[in-house]
Amino acid sequence: METFIHSTAASLAILAVQAAFVWAFWSLRRAFVRQEDFQEQLQRQNRYENALTRRLASLEQQVRQVPGEKRLNQLHTELAGLRGDIMALNARISGLDHLLSRLERHLERQEERLLPAPSGRRNER
């Protein structure tokens, strides 16, 4: 009977060791990633990095084209000068408009005087 107890205890010990190995193997399998999954993730990461690199290069190119502070100050000065020129032209155009309205009134008077009246008489002023 002692041999039976020893063989049963040995069998249980071996079973416990095997269960420990199975559990350890299962735990390690969950802890590590498969090679195929790693390669797929690496490819996705590389594609994402390449897309970000292209976007960054595009943004850097656009930033290089943005005028600097000195150029913006020059543009501001030029616009202020143009604003003054436009105001001066506006004043001249207003003066010309006034002259044209006076000339138009004078021409209307001439037309009224030269055109015959509907009754056959000329308008006299």
Summary of the structure (lengths in Angstrom):
residues: 125
radius of gyration: 49.1
end to end distance: 153.9
largest distance: 156.7
contacts: 226
relative contact order: 0.03
helix: 86%
strand: 2%
